Amino acid sequence: MLFDDNDALHVYTVVDGQLYAGVATASSGWTDWTLYCLHEGPFCGVDGRKHDRYRWEHEGVLSIPLERPRENGTAFALQEYSIVGPNDPSAPSLSVSDESSSSVELSWTEARGAESYTLHRRPPDGDFEVVADEIAENSFYTQYTDAGVSSGSDYEYRLTAVNSVGKTDSTIVRVTTGGSSNAAMD
């Protein structure tokens, strides 16, 4: 959704794989909408470049014809926008910062697009269990100390970055309390 220089409201949506636009003006009280499908054939701008479905699908560029008032009438100009929609977060990078016989300190780099994190632990021959849930992105915490471990035991950890679109797991980190750690691709 955007407002152009003439205070017209442009709304864009995808329905069944087709990109549609609707335009309304303040002077109509936002009640008169012009609807059109941007996937119906190409159109050309004054620069001679094609502004069509191909650019939308392959380049992520949306070209919007906007009205520009002139002294002798109205002209149209194409305004280009790169459309970036919501995506799954990137994978966080998890590592063991420190470990002892009674705790494991884990740290991670922030994942792009993450709204929160969930930390999982798996004991040998067990399933992953949630150790810490909804670690908020805006909390500035990028580390966690797990004090619920036993001395001389092997554990695997996985951190999941979460947002409204989906979630992405880190690689698995293995640690032996009172021993050594390493990261393994999963």
KALINHU-V26209 format. One record per residue. N is the residue number from 1. RES is the residue in one letter. OMEGA is omega in degrees with one decimal (* if undefined). Layout:
[[N/RES/OMEGA] [N/RES/OMEGA]]
This chain:
[[1/M/176.8] [2/L/173.5] [3/F/177.2] [4/D/-176.9] [5/D/-179.6] [6/N/179.6] [7/D/173.8] [8/A/-179.8] [9/L/177.3] [10/H/178.6] [11/V/-177.5] [12/Y/178.0] [13/T/176.1] [14/V/178.0] [15/V/-179.7] [16/D/177.2] [17/G/179.7] [18/Q/179.3] [19/L/179.9] [20/Y/176.5] [21/A/173.6] [22/G/-178.4] [23/V/175.5] [24/A/-178.0] [25/T/177.3] [26/A/-177.9] [27/S/176.9] [28/S/-177.6] [29/G/-179.2] [30/W/-177.8] [31/T/-179.5] [32/D/-177.7] [33/W/170.5] [34/T/-177.9] [35/L/176.4] [36/Y/179.9] [37/C/-179.2] [38/L/179.6] [39/H/-177.8] [40/E/174.3] [41/G/-179.2] [42/P/169.6] [43/F/-174.0] [44/C/176.2] [45/G/-178.5] [46/V/178.1] [47/D/178.1] [48/G/179.6] [49/R/178.1] [50/K/176.2] [51/H/-170.9] [52/D/-178.3] [53/R/-179.5] [54/Y/-179.8] [55/R/179.0] [56/W/-174.7] [57/E/-173.8] [58/H/-177.0] [59/E/-178.4] [60/G/-179.0] [61/V/176.5] [62/L/178.1] [63/S/-175.2] [64/I/175.2] [65/P/-179.8] [66/L/177.1] [67/E/175.9] [68/R/-179.2] [69/P/175.5] [70/R/179.2] [71/E/-176.9] [72/N/177.7] [73/G/-178.7] [74/T/175.0] [75/A/177.0] [76/F/175.6] [77/A/179.0] [78/L/174.8] [79/Q/-178.6] [80/E/178.5] [81/Y/171.2] [82/S/-176.3] [83/I/176.8] [84/V/-180.0] [85/G/178.6] [86/P/179.4] [87/N/169.7] [88/D/177.4] [89/P/174.8] [90/S/-179.0] [91/A/175.6] [92/P/177.7] [93/S/-175.3] [94/L/176.1] [95/S/176.6] [96/V/-180.0] [97/S/-177.1] [98/D/173.6] [99/E/176.7] [100/S/179.9] [101/S/-176.3] [102/S/-179.6] [103/S/176.7] [104/V/176.7] [105/E/-179.0] [106/L/175.0] [107/S/-178.4] [108/W/171.8] [109/T/-178.6] [110/E/177.3] [111/A/178.4] [112/R/177.0] [113/G/-178.6] [114/A/174.1] [115/E/176.8] [116/S/179.9] [117/Y/172.5] [118/T/-179.9] [119/L/-179.0] [120/H/175.3] [121/R/177.2] [122/R/173.9] [123/P/178.6] [124/P/178.2] [125/D/178.9] [126/G/177.2] [127/D/175.8] [128/F/176.5] [129/E/178.2] [130/V/177.0] [131/V/178.6] [132/A/-175.8] [133/D/176.1] [134/E/171.8] [135/I/-170.7] [136/A/177.1] [137/E/-176.2] [138/N/179.5] [139/S/-179.9] [140/F/175.5] [141/Y/174.8] [142/T/175.1] [143/Q/-179.6] [144/Y/176.4] [145/T/178.6] [146/D/-179.0] [147/A/-178.2] [148/G/-178.2] [149/V/178.1] [150/S/-179.1] [151/S/177.0] [152/G/-178.9] [153/S/176.5] [154/D/177.3] [155/Y/171.0] [156/E/179.7] [157/Y/176.1] [158/R/177.5] [159/L/179.9] [160/T/173.1] [161/A/-173.5] [162/V/167.3] [163/N/-175.0] [164/S/-179.0] [165/V/-176.9] [166/G/-179.7] [167/K/-178.7] [168/T/-179.1] [169/D/171.3] [170/S/169.0] [171/T/179.9] [172/I/177.5] [173/V/179.1] [174/R/179.5] [175/V/170.5] [176/T/-178.1] [177/T/-175.5] [178/G/-176.4] [179/G/-175.5] [180/S/-179.6] [181/S/172.8] [182/N/178.3] [183/A/179.2] [184/A/176.6] [185/M/178.9] [186/D/*]]
